[in-house]
């Protein structure tokens, strides 16, 4: 089983390969590029270079960060993942960008996973995307507060009133988010191990906010 993860919901590009190849070798590597506006033009090139020496046919599944995040980057990544999964006829896992950040953080030994993780991602117009996750005994994530966008002051009041102690995780939209491609892969691999095999058509980008204020 060899999985391939894509993260483009910020100006960065994150890619990851994880699993076991046909010869039984363990594969575990990821890389992040600061591409800015060049994500769309460089994505295919970087994917082909990164996946080498393997081919697309070696993949068992694909995973992609589906947002929230930047409109163009999120769309480009999801479209590329959907196209690959459809052509290869393999499962596609769409992972919330906030869940990916929580999954990445939960692998940190300094994180107290007995506490729920409140993930805050900067959005436009003084708002944030927010969600709360609980790490389960099997290391999977349970979303106890669904992803939503709200004014920062409302989010701060919301988590202050939360009945249990929280580990607060804050991320700026363009700072290190693509590193959480490891979280995308972790969630997708857990889903794969549980026997889930989602079709490419089920993965829809979640932009969070309309790019133009109405």
N, C-alpha and C positions, 0 to 999 in steps of 0.2 A: 504494500500500500504506500503510495507516494502522493502527497497532497501539495498543492501550489496555492499560495495566498497572495492577494493583491490589495494594496491600500493606497487610494488616490484621493481621499476626501479632504486633503489639505494641499498646499503647494508642494508638498513632498510626495515622493513615490517610495513605497515600501513593498518589497517582494520577499517571499519565503518559500523554501522547499523543506518538507519534513516527512519522515517516514522511513520505509525500507525499500530499496530498489530490487530489481529482479534477481540480483546476485546475492541478496541477503545483507547488503551493506546498509548501515544506518546513515541516513542523510538528515542533517539539521543545520541549515544556514539561512541567514536573512541579510538583507542589505537595504539601505535607505539612501536616496538621492534627493538633493535640493534642486528641483527642476523649475519651480515657479510656473510661469505660463507655458513652459515647454513640455509639460506632462503629456499633453495629447500627441505631440509630434515625436516624443522620445519613448513613449510607453512600449510600443511593439519592439523597438530596437533593444531596449533594456531587458524586456522579458526573454527574448531569444538569447541574448548574451548570458543572462543569469541562469537560465534553465540548463545550459550546456554543462556536462556532456549528455544530458538526457534529452529526450524528444517529447513532444506533446503526448504521443501515444503511451508514454510511460506513466502518465498521471492516472490516479484513481479518482480524484475529485479536485475541484477548484473551490476556493473560498474568496470572498470579496467583502471589503468594508462598504456597506451600502448607505452610509451617512448616519446622522446628520453631518453636514460639512459643506464645502464650497460647491456651488452648482455645477460648474464645468468639470472640475476634477472628479466629483462623485459620479457624474453621468458617464464620463469617459471610462472610468474603471469598471463600472457595472456593465456597460455595453460590451467592453472587451471580454469580461468574464462570462457574460451570457453567450456571446458569440463562440468562444472557445468551448464552453460546456456543451452547447448545442451541436457543434461540429464533431466533437469527440464523443458525444453521447455518454457523458459522465455527469454525476451529481454536481450541483452548484449550491454552496452554502452562502447565504447573505447574512452578514453579521453587523449588528449595530456598532457604530464607531464608539459609542459610549461603553457598550459591553466589552469591546476590545480593549479599551483603556482599563476597565476594571479587571479583566482577565490578566492583562499584563501586570498590573499592580499586585494582584493576588499571588503572583509567583515570586514576589520580593519577600525575602526572609524577614525584613523589618516591618512588614505589614501584619497587624493583628487581624487575622481573618475571622476571628470570633465577632468582630464588629462589622456591621453593614458598611458598604463602600458607597459614598455619595460622589458621583462623578459630575463635574461641572465643566462644560466646554463653551468658551466664548462664542457668541453669535453676533449678529449685527444689531445696530440700533439699541445699544445698552441692554441687550438681552443675553440669556444663556440657555444652552440646552442642558437639561438636568435629568438624572435618573439615579435610582438607588438599587444596589445589588447586594445579595447575601451569598457568600461562598458556602456551598454545601459540603457535606462530609466527603463526597466523592470528587471534590474540587470543581464541580460544575457551578454555574452561576444561576441564581434565581433573581429575577427582576421584581423587587417589591414595590417599586414606584416606576411606572412606565415613562419612557422618554417623552419629554415635552419641552416646549420653548416658552420662557416667561421672562419678564423683566428681572434684572439681577436682584433688586431689592426684595421682590416677592420670593425668589428662590432662597435668598438668605434667611428670610423669615420662615419659610417652609421647613428648611433643614434645622433651624434653631428649635422649632416646635416638634421635631421628630422625637418619638417617645424613647428611642434607644440611642446610646452613644454611636457616633458615626466616624468612620475614617474618611476625611474629606480629600478628594482628589480634584485638583483644578488644572485645566489645560488651556493654553491659548491656541487659537485656530491654526496657526502656522508654526508652532514650536514643538517639534519632537513627536507629533501625533502619529506619523507613519511608523515610528518604532513599535507602535502597538499592533503592527502586522503580526507580531508574535502572539498577541491576544486573539486576533482573527483566526490564526491557525489553531490555537489551543481550543477554542470553542468549536470550530469545525471538526477537529479530530475527535473531540469528545462525542459530538453528534454522530460522526461516522461509526465510532465504536458502539454506539447505542443502536446501530442499524438503520439510521435515518439516511434516505437517499433522495433529497429534494430535486425536483426538475428545474432546469435553468429558467423556465418561464415564471417560476414563483418568486424570483428575486427582482424587486422593484426598488429603485433608488429612493431614499428618503432625504429630501433636501432640508427639511426643518422649517425654513423660511422662504417665502417668495423672494426672488432676487430683486424685485422692484417693489418698493413700498406703495401700497394703494391708498 
